[in-house]
Amino acid sequence: MLHNPTRFKPSPIEDDSEENDEELEFYDFNEPEPGSLPGTLIIDEDASIPNIFLIDYNTDEALGIQLATPEECFPYLDTHSVSWVDVQGLGSEDILQRLGKVFNLHALVLEDIVNIPQRPKVESFDNQELIILHMVTSRKDGRGFYDEQVSLILGKNYVLTVQEEPENDVFEPIRQRIYRNRGVIRTQKSDYLTYTLIDAIVDGFFPVLEDYGERLENLQDEVVEKPTRQTLDKIHKIKRELLLLRRAIWPQRDAINSLIREESPLIDQEIRVYLHHCYDHTVQVIYMVETYRELAANLMDIYLSSLSNSTNEIMRFLTVISTVFIPLTFVAGVYGMNFDTSVAGNMPELKMPFGYALCWLLMFSISGGLLVYFWKRGWLFSPK
């Protein structure tokens, strides 16, 4: 491809259940100070300088270039072709302000794009639709997921996308479809491109959820066979991560539904049918998230039950030992009273030949008899 993006910042959602004892990191909300002017932009210190990539296409050809300045977008905004401007990174207020002037963005729109994270939503402006969604992708090391905000501006002949991180997106298949003229995307308008981008974002949840399904399955085996304190930590982390996934996908359902329900001159009726498809996928993702959350809650119950069973096994063993030693203690106590054998009625067994050995034989017989009795009753060992 034309671009070689760099890393923006570490993922806010990481699974460190095995190799790292640090807590999960959450977003720092970039909100202006109370009393700030509307449209105030808050730029992260570690944010990378925005890279601007343009794909301009029609039925005959597709052009992909990297732009040096936002002003280079001007010639492509009033053509009959469809222009997709992809901005990757939020590290320059100057570039973002100039981008807002090029696309005639309202100051509040630019604030929502830059001051992350925002709740997924759809807002209508003059000749534009603002769509803010959350995009999740699996980490390459298989430990947790990335979560970033993606802002889409739908215009008459263009789509502007602004991503937090230049490295983790799900749009590469769409770029290839445009370049290689696969499907009908190059015969459609900008609203169809918007649909494909939304569909890619929603479908990006499925690989992440598949990873969590495998982790929950492995945890279930661990909880049943040999639960430990680390197992409990893993369950807590999965429950927290699934909660974050739920917070990301639930508002997106409402956002997509508003695109379907509210009339907009920028979205044809035919495209609304495709958006229904996105909505169905969103509902499916929500169903999977809720199912996995219930499984995680059930794993906690299974863990507590396994811990209780383990405690019962320990108490069963200690009870058996105590019960076996009760009669032995009684025998030893009786023959340790040291009565005078010369007095009639006192203990004649104290001077019996082999009395010591016979006493041990008696105690071993009592212990063995009790163990056999417990075993036959099924009290000694857990049933298989």
C-alpha positions as CSV (number, residue, x, y, z in Angstrom):
1,M,0.0,0.0,0.0
2,L,0.9,3.6,-0.3
3,H,1.2,4.3,3.4
4,N,3.4,3.0,6.1
5,P,1.8,4.2,9.4
6,T,3.5,4.5,12.7
7,R,2.3,3.6,16.1
8,F,0.1,6.2,17.8
9,K,0.0,5.0,21.4
10,P,-0.5,1.8,23.4
11,S,-3.8,0.2,23.4
12,P,-6.1,1.2,26.3
13,I,-7.4,-2.4,26.6
14,E,-4.8,-5.1,27.3
15,D,-5.0,-8.5,28.9
16,D,-2.1,-8.9,31.3
17,S,-3.4,-11.9,33.2
18,E,-0.3,-14.0,32.8
19,E,2.8,-11.9,32.1
20,N,2.0,-8.5,33.7
21,D,0.6,-7.6,37.0
22,E,-0.4,-4.1,36.0
23,E,-4.0,-3.1,35.9
24,L,-5.9,-2.5,32.6
25,E,-5.5,1.0,31.3
26,F,-8.5,3.1,30.4
27,Y,-8.9,6.1,28.2
28,D,-7.9,9.5,29.6
29,F,-10.8,11.7,28.5
30,N,-9.6,14.7,26.5
31,E,-12.1,17.2,27.8
32,P,-11.5,21.0,27.8
33,E,-11.4,22.7,31.2
34,P,-14.6,24.1,32.5
35,G,-15.5,27.4,30.9
36,S,-13.4,26.8,27.8
37,L,-14.6,28.1,24.4
38,P,-16.7,25.8,22.3
39,G,-14.5,24.0,19.8
40,T,-11.4,23.9,22.0
41,L,-9.1,21.0,20.9
42,I,-7.1,18.9,23.3
43,I,-4.1,17.2,21.7
44,D,-2.3,14.4,23.4
45,E,1.4,14.9,23.9
46,D,2.3,11.5,22.5
47,A,0.0,11.7,19.5
48,S,1.6,11.3,16.1
49,I,1.4,13.9,13.3
50,P,-1.6,13.2,11.1
51,N,-1.0,11.5,7.8
52,I,-3.5,12.3,5.1
53,F,-4.3,9.6,2.4
54,L,-6.6,10.1,-0.5
55,I,-8.3,7.6,-2.7
56,D,-10.3,9.1,-5.5
57,Y,-12.2,6.7,-7.7
58,N,-14.9,6.3,-10.3
59,T,-16.0,3.5,-12.6
60,D,-13.0,3.7,-14.8
61,E,-10.0,4.3,-12.5
62,A,-8.8,4.7,-8.9
63,L,-6.1,7.0,-7.6
64,G,-4.4,6.6,-4.3
65,I,-1.9,9.2,-3.0
66,Q,-0.6,10.7,0.2
67,L,-1.3,14.4,0.6
68,A,1.3,16.7,2.2
69,T,-1.2,19.4,3.3
70,P,-5.0,19.5,3.9
71,E,-5.4,22.1,1.2
72,E,-4.5,19.5,-1.5
73,C,-7.9,18.0,-0.9
74,F,-9.7,21.0,-2.5
75,P,-9.5,19.8,-6.2
76,Y,-11.1,16.5,-5.3
77,L,-14.2,17.7,-3.4
78,D,-16.2,19.1,-6.3
79,T,-15.6,16.4,-8.9
80,H,-18.0,13.7,-10.0
81,S,-15.8,11.0,-8.6
82,V,-15.9,9.8,-5.0
83,S,-13.1,10.9,-2.8
84,W,-12.1,9.1,0.4
85,V,-9.8,11.2,2.6
86,D,-8.4,9.1,5.5
87,V,-6.6,11.0,8.3
88,Q,-4.5,8.9,10.6
89,G,-3.3,10.5,13.8
90,L,-4.4,13.4,15.9
91,G,-1.1,15.0,16.9
92,S,-1.3,18.5,15.2
93,E,-3.9,21.1,16.1
94,D,-2.7,23.2,13.1
95,I,-3.3,20.4,10.6
96,L,-6.7,19.5,12.1
97,Q,-7.8,23.2,12.1
98,R,-6.8,23.5,8.5
99,L,-8.6,20.3,7.7
100,G,-11.7,21.7,9.3
101,K,-11.6,24.7,7.1
102,V,-11.1,22.7,3.9
103,F,-14.1,20.5,4.7
104,N,-16.1,23.4,6.3
105,L,-16.5,21.5,9.5
106,H,-18.4,23.0,12.4
107,A,-16.2,23.8,15.4
108,L,-18.2,21.4,17.6
109,V,-17.7,18.7,15.0
110,L,-13.9,19.1,15.0
111,E,-14.0,19.1,18.8
112,D,-15.9,15.8,18.8
113,I,-13.4,14.3,16.4
114,V,-10.3,15.4,18.3
115,N,-11.3,15.2,22.0
116,I,-11.6,11.5,22.4
117,P,-13.3,9.3,23.3
118,Q,-16.8,10.3,22.3
119,R,-19.9,8.2,22.6
120,P,-20.9,6.6,19.2
121,K,-23.5,8.9,17.7
122,V,-24.8,10.4,14.4
123,E,-25.4,14.2,13.9
124,S,-26.6,16.0,10.8
125,F,-25.1,19.3,9.7
126,D,-25.4,21.4,6.5
127,N,-24.6,19.0,3.6
128,Q,-22.8,16.6,6.0
129,E,-23.4,13.7,8.3
130,L,-21.1,13.2,11.3
131,I,-20.8,9.5,12.4
132,I,-18.7,8.6,15.4
133,L,-18.0,4.9,16.0
134,H,-15.7,2.7,18.0
135,M,-13.5,0.2,16.2
136,V,-11.9,-2.7,17.9
137,T,-9.2,-5.0,16.6
138,S,-7.4,-8.0,18.2
139,R,-3.9,-7.5,19.4
140,K,-1.2,-9.4,17.4
141,D,0.1,-11.1,20.6
142,G,-3.4,-12.4,21.3
143,R,-3.7,-10.6,24.6
144,G,-6.7,-8.3,24.7
145,F,-7.8,-5.8,22.0
146,Y,-7.3,-2.3,20.7
147,D,-10.2,0.2,20.9
148,E,-10.1,3.4,19.1
149,Q,-12.6,6.1,17.9
150,V,-13.2,6.5,14.2
151,S,-15.0,9.6,12.9
152,L,-16.7,9.7,9.5
153,I,-17.9,12.8,7.7
154,L,-20.2,12.0,4.8
155,G,-20.5,14.7,2.1
156,K,-22.0,14.7,-1.3
157,N,-19.0,13.3,-3.2
158,Y,-16.6,12.5,-0.4
159,V,-16.1,10.7,2.9
160,L,-13.6,12.0,5.5
161,T,-12.4,9.4,8.1
162,V,-10.3,10.4,11.1
163,Q,-8.7,7.7,13.1
164,E,-6.9,7.8,16.4
165,E,-4.2,5.3,15.6
166,P,-2.7,4.9,12.1
167,E,-1.7,1.2,12.6
168,N,-4.9,-0.6,13.7
169,D,-7.8,-0.3,11.3
170,V,-10.1,-2.7,9.5
171,F,-10.3,-0.7,6.2
172,E,-7.6,-2.5,4.2
173,P,-10.0,-4.9,2.5
174,I,-12.1,-1.9,1.4
175,R,-9.0,-0.2,-0.1
176,Q,-8.2,-3.4,-2.0
177,R,-11.8,-3.6,-3.3
178,I,-11.5,-0.1,-4.7
179,Y,-8.1,-0.5,-6.2
180,R,-8.9,-3.9,-7.8
181,N,-12.5,-2.9,-8.7
182,R,-14.1,-5.7,-6.9
183,G,-17.9,-5.7,-6.4
184,V,-19.9,-2.6,-7.1
185,I,-18.2,-0.1,-4.8
186,R,-16.7,1.9,-7.7
187,T,-20.1,2.3,-9.4
188,Q,-21.7,3.7,-6.2
189,K,-21.7,7.1,-4.5
190,S,-20.2,8.2,-1.2
191,D,-23.1,6.9,0.9
192,Y,-22.2,3.3,-0.3
193,L,-18.6,3.9,0.8
194,T,-19.8,5.1,4.2
195,Y,-21.9,1.9,4.5
196,T,-18.9,-0.3,3.7
197,L,-16.7,1.5,6.3
198,I,-19.4,1.1,8.9
199,D,-19.9,-2.6,8.0
200,A,-16.1,-3.2,8.3
201,I,-16.1,-1.6,11.8
202,V,-19.0,-3.7,13.0
203,D,-17.6,-6.9,11.5
204,G,-14.3,-6.2,13.3
205,F,-15.9,-7.1,16.6
206,F,-16.4,-10.8,15.5
207,P,-12.7,-11.8,15.5
208,V,-12.2,-10.2,18.9
209,L,-15.3,-12.1,20.3
210,E,-14.0,-15.4,18.8
211,D,-10.8,-14.9,20.9
212,Y,-12.8,-14.3,24.0
213,G,-14.9,-17.4,23.3
214,E,-11.7,-19.5,23.2
215,R,-10.4,-17.9,26.4
216,L,-13.7,-18.6,28.2
217,E,-13.6,-22.2,27.0
218,N,-10.0,-22.7,28.3
219,L,-10.9,-21.0,31.6
220,Q,-13.9,-23.3,32.0
221,D,-11.6,-26.3,31.9
222,E,-9.2,-24.6,34.3
223,V,-12.0,-23.7,36.7
224,V,-13.3,-27.3,36.8
225,E,-10.0,-29.1,37.0
226,K,-7.7,-27.0,39.1
227,P,-8.9,-23.5,40.0
228,T,-6.3,-21.1,41.5
229,R,-6.1,-17.5,42.6
230,Q,-4.7,-16.7,39.1
231,T,-7.9,-18.2,37.6
232,L,-10.0,-15.8,39.6
233,D,-7.9,-12.9,38.3
234,K,-8.4,-14.1,34.7
235,I,-12.1,-14.2,35.2
236,H,-12.2,-10.7,36.6
237,K,-10.2,-9.3,33.7
238,I,-12.4,-11.0,31.1
239,K,-15.5,-9.7,32.8
240,R,-14.1,-6.2,32.8
241,E,-13.0,-6.4,29.1
242,L,-16.4,-7.7,28.1
243,L,-18.0,-4.8,29.9
244,L,-15.8,-2.4,27.8
245,L,-16.8,-4.2,24.6
246,R,-20.4,-3.8,25.6
247,R,-20.0,-0.1,26.2
248,A,-18.5,0.2,22.7
249,I,-21.1,-1.7,20.8
250,W,-24.4,-0.8,22.5
251,P,-24.4,3.0,21.5
252,Q,-23.3,2.0,17.9
253,R,-26.6,0.1,17.5
254,D,-28.4,3.3,18.3
255,A,-26.2,5.3,15.9
256,I,-26.8,3.0,13.0
257,N,-30.5,2.8,13.8
258,S,-30.6,6.6,13.6
259,L,-29.0,6.5,10.2
260,I,-31.7,4.2,9.0
261,R,-34.6,6.0,10.7
262,E,-33.8,9.6,10.0
263,E,-34.1,11.0,6.5
264,S,-31.0,12.4,4.9
265,P,-30.5,13.7,1.4
266,L,-27.0,12.2,1.5
267,I,-28.2,8.6,2.0
268,D,-30.3,6.9,-0.7
269,Q,-33.1,4.6,0.2
270,E,-31.2,1.7,-1.3
271,I,-28.3,2.3,1.0
272,R,-30.6,2.2,4.0
273,V,-31.3,-1.5,3.1
274,Y,-27.6,-2.2,3.4
275,L,-27.5,-0.3,6.7
276,H,-30.2,-2.7,8.0
277,H,-27.6,-5.4,7.3
278,C,-25.1,-3.5,9.5
279,Y,-27.8,-3.1,12.2
280,D,-28.4,-6.9,12.2
281,H,-24.7,-7.6,12.7
282,T,-24.6,-5.1,15.5
283,V,-27.4,-6.9,17.3
284,Q,-25.6,-10.1,16.7
285,V,-22.4,-8.7,18.3
286,I,-24.5,-7.4,21.3
287,Y,-26.0,-10.9,21.7
288,M,-22.5,-12.5,21.7
289,V,-21.2,-10.0,24.2
290,E,-24.1,-10.6,26.5
291,T,-23.7,-14.3,26.2
292,Y,-20.0,-14.2,27.0
293,R,-20.7,-12.0,30.0
294,E,-23.2,-14.5,31.3
295,L,-20.6,-17.3,30.7
296,A,-18.0,-15.3,32.7
297,A,-20.5,-14.8,35.5
298,N,-21.2,-18.5,35.5
299,L,-17.5,-19.2,35.6
300,M,-17.3,-17.2,38.8
301,D,-20.1,-19.3,40.3
302,I,-18.3,-22.5,39.1
303,Y,-15.0,-21.2,40.6
304,L,-16.7,-20.6,44.0
305,S,-18.4,-24.0,43.8
306,S,-15.1,-25.7,43.0
307,L,-13.4,-23.8,45.9
308,S,-16.2,-25.0,48.2
309,N,-15.9,-28.5,47.0
310,S,-12.1,-28.4,47.6
311,T,-12.7,-27.1,51.1
312,N,-15.2,-29.9,51.7
313,E,-12.7,-32.5,50.6
314,I,-10.2,-31.1,53.1
315,M,-12.7,-31.1,55.8
316,R,-13.8,-34.6,54.9
317,F,-10.2,-35.8,55.2
318,L,-9.6,-34.0,58.5
319,T,-12.9,-35.4,59.9
320,V,-11.9,-39.0,59.0
321,I,-8.5,-38.5,60.7
322,S,-10.2,-37.1,63.8
323,T,-12.7,-39.9,63.9
324,V,-10.1,-42.6,63.6
325,F,-8.0,-41.1,66.4
326,I,-11.0,-40.7,68.8
327,P,-11.1,-44.4,69.9
328,L,-7.3,-44.6,69.9
329,T,-7.2,-41.7,72.3
330,F,-9.9,-43.4,74.4
331,V,-7.8,-46.6,74.6
332,A,-4.6,-44.8,75.4
333,G,-6.4,-42.7,78.0
334,V,-7.8,-45.8,79.8
335,Y,-4.5,-47.6,80.0
336,G,-2.7,-44.5,81.1
337,M,-4.6,-44.1,84.3
338,N,-2.0,-46.1,86.3
339,F,-4.3,-47.9,88.8
340,D,-2.7,-50.2,91.4
341,T,-3.0,-53.8,90.1
342,S,-2.6,-55.3,93.6
343,V,-6.0,-53.9,94.6
344,A,-9.0,-56.1,93.6
345,G,-11.1,-54.6,90.9
346,N,-8.4,-52.5,89.4
347,M,-6.9,-53.1,85.9
348,P,-5.4,-56.6,85.7
349,E,-4.5,-56.1,82.0
350,L,-1.6,-53.9,83.0
351,K,0.6,-57.0,83.8
352,M,-0.6,-59.3,81.1
353,P,2.1,-60.9,78.9
354,F,2.4,-59.1,75.6
355,G,-0.1,-56.5,76.9
356,Y,1.7,-53.7,75.1
357,A,1.6,-55.5,71.7
358,L,-2.0,-56.5,72.3
359,C,-2.9,-52.8,73.0
360,W,-1.3,-51.8,69.7
361,L,-3.1,-54.6,67.9
362,L,-6.4,-53.4,69.3
363,M,-5.8,-49.8,68.2
364,F,-4.7,-50.9,64.7
365,S,-7.8,-53.1,64.4
366,I,-10.1,-50.2,65.4
367,S,-8.4,-47.9,63.0
368,G,-8.5,-50.4,60.1
369,G,-12.2,-51.3,60.8
370,L,-13.2,-47.6,60.8
371,L,-11.4,-47.0,57.5
372,V,-13.0,-50.0,55.9
373,Y,-16.4,-48.8,57.1
374,F,-15.9,-45.3,55.8
375,W,-14.7,-46.6,52.5
376,K,-17.8,-48.9,52.0
377,R,-20.0,-46.0,52.9
378,G,-18.3,-43.8,50.3
379,W,-17.2,-41.3,52.9
380,L,-13.4,-41.8,52.5
381,F,-13.0,-40.9,48.8
382,S,-15.0,-38.7,46.5
383,P,-17.0,-40.7,43.9
384,K,-15.6,-40.7,40.4
